[in-house]
């Protein structure tokens, strides 16, 4: 991978499209380059220097950094999987804010990439916006809901795995108050919160699940402030879905005497004294599955949802010492019932809003 930094996200003139943003290399030889008309601050970009062995090219636009040990790193690992298994040329851009989403996606399409991943549900609108301009490029929104002839969304069933986390949380809670924290509110985080709440209430109907969306996946100060407030209000189990800010959220909860639940990757090592488990989401493997379909021209403009029936992709991580064997067995029995469809999560309306309700529990 050749590295690009923020100062090398350049503005250049285009006869076809007018002014647009181009990513230019700074270290090893990039796949493309351009003379700048002027410089502009931008996300970091890297691209494969060796080129594709198969002619297949895949890129990824990420909201954070690939070393966050959470969401963005999982996405990058998926891109590496594509490069390794499909012999593809790959590229990525880091730290893309909302204002730059459409241009980042468009840039890769202009450069002839067959498949472009938008790594987060917050990219839904941008993907649909640019897809009509680049019909030869397929866009995939990870954790999204957007679909079009050349737009697919890839989701893991966050509700299923968080239902199991809710059972654990309610079973160990002494206060009957739980906390869920995420960087932004969109369909995936709503589903995860819903599953956590349903699981907890299946154990203790009176349990309270407080939640907050910090507005930033990486701001550690905001994460700490959110945890402080929720634990001070009585929450004794904290379940955050954050990126760079995740370790701060988990450690703050542990320091304040609350139990913790990890997210996306197995975060046992961050708070080994307080962790119950982690909702492990091998989104990297799911990303690879869709790339394989794309390389065979079999990818369709639809929602691809993967749940607990894919045990190598969605599962619970290592249990902490606070989870006795009997509780582990209870969770396993529940998981088996979900797989056997004895427990299902069906569309319903609650409080005037469309959601999913549990059946058979």
C-alpha positions, 0 to 999 in steps of 0.5 A, spaced: 500 500 500 502 506 498 500 512 503 497 518 502 496 524 507 491 529 508 495 534 505 495 530 499 488 530 497 488 535 491 483 539 487 484 538 480 480 540 474 476 536 470 473 537 463 467 532 464 466 534 471 469 540 473 472 541 479 473 535 483 478 532 488 483 527 487 487 523 491 495 523 490 500 519 493 506 521 497 510 515 498 511 509 494 508 509 487 501 510 486 496 507 481 494 514 479 497 521 480 495 528 478 499 535 478 495 539 483 491 546 482 491 547 489 492 543 495 486 542 500 486 538 507 483 531 506 483 524 509 489 519 508 489 515 502 492 508 500 492 504 494 495 498 491 502 499 488 502 492 484 496 492 481 491 487 480 492 480 478 485 479 475 483 486 473 478 486 479 479 493 483 476 494 490 476 500 494 473 503 501 472 509 504 472 509 511 470 514 516 475 513 521 482 510 521 484 503 520 488 502 526 482 503 531 482 496 533 474 496 532 470 498 526 475 501 521 480 496 522 475 491 521 473 494 514 481 495 512 482 487 514 476 485 509 479 489 504 486 486 505 482 479 504 479 481 498 486 483 495 489 476 498 484 472 496 481 475 489 488 478 487 485 484 486 488 491 486 485 495 492 485 502 495 482 506 501 481 513 504 481 514 511 477 519 515 472 521 510 467 526 513 460 527 511 462 533 507 467 529 503 463 522 502 460 523 495 467 526 492 471 520 495 466 515 492 466 518 486 473 519 485 474 511 486 469 510 481 472 515 476 479 511 477 475 505 474 474 501 481 469 495 480 467 495 487 467 501 492 465 500 499 462 505 503 464 503 510 458 505 515 451 507 514 452 514 515 454 513 507 447 511 505 445 518 502 452 519 498 452 512 495 445 513 492 447 520 490 453 518 486 451 511 484 447 514 478 453 517 475 457 511 475 453 505 473 459 501 471 461 501 479 458 497 484 457 501 491 456 497 497 454 501 504 456 497 510 451 497 515 447 501 511 440 501 508 441 504 501 439 499 495 439 501 487 441 497 481 448 498 483 448 499 490 447 494 495 447 494 503 451 489 507 449 488 514 450 483 520 444 482 524 446 486 530 439 485 533 440 478 534 447 478 537 445 484 542 439 480 544 444 475 547 448 481 550 442 484 553 440 477 557 447 477 560 447 484 562 440 484 565 442 477 569 448 480 572 446 487 573 444 489 581 441 496 579 436 494 573 439 500 569 443 498 563 447 503 558 448 503 551 452 508 547 454 509 540 457 514 535 451 516 531 444 513 530 442 510 524 439 503 522 444 499 525 445 502 532 438 502 532 437 495 531 443 493 536 439 498 541 433 494 540 436 487 541 440 489 547 433 492 550 429 486 548 434 481 551 435 485 557 427 485 558 426 477 557 430 477 563 427 482 567 421 486 564 422 492 569 430 493 567 431 500 564 436 501 558 439 508 557 442 510 551 446 516 548 449 517 541 455 522 542 455 524 535 463 522 534 465 515 534 472 517 535 472 523 540 474 520 547 472 526 551 465 525 549 465 518 550 468 519 557 463 524 559 457 519 556 459 514 560 460 518 567 453 521 566 450 514 565 454 510 570 452 516 575 445 515 573 445 508 576 447 504 570 452 498 572 453 495 565 455 499 559 455 497 552 459 501 547 459 501 540 465 506 538 471 506 534 477 510 537 473 512 543 471 505 545 477 503 549 476 510 553 469 508 554 470 501 556 476 503 561 471 509 564 466 504 565 470 499 569 474 505 573 467 507 575 465 500 577 460 498 572 461 491 568 462 492 560 461 489 554 465 489 548 463 491 540 465 489 533 472 485 536 473 481 542 475 487 547 476 482 553 483 485 554 481 492 554 477 491 561 479 484 563 476 485 570 469 488 568 468 485 561 462 480 560 463 478 553 464 482 546 459 482 540 464 480 535 462 482 528 467 479 523 465 484 518 471 483 514 469 476 512 462 479 510 466 484 506 470 478 502 463 475 501 460 480 497 467 482 493 467 474 491 460 475 488 462 482 485 468 479 482 463 473 479 458 479 476 453 476 481 452 482 486 445 485 486 442 491 488 439 489 495 440 488 502 445 482 504 444 481 512 448 475 515 446 473 522 448 468 527 447 462 522 454 465 520 458 463 526 464 465 523 462 472 522 457 473 528 458 471 535 460 472 542 467 473 544 471 471 550 466 471 557 469 474 563 469 472 570 463 475 572 459 470 567 458 463 571 457 457 567 450 457 568 449 463 565 453 462 559 449 455 558 443 459 558 445 464 553 447 458 548 440 455 549 437 462 547 442 462 541 440 455 539 433 457 539 434 463 535 438 458 530 432 453 530 427 459 529 424 457 535 425 465 537 424 470 531 425 477 531 419 479 526 417 486 524 412 490 528 410 497 530 411 500 537 410 507 539 408 509 532 414 506 529 416 500 525 421 496 529 422 488 530 419 484 536 421 478 539 416 472 538 417 465 542 422 467 547 
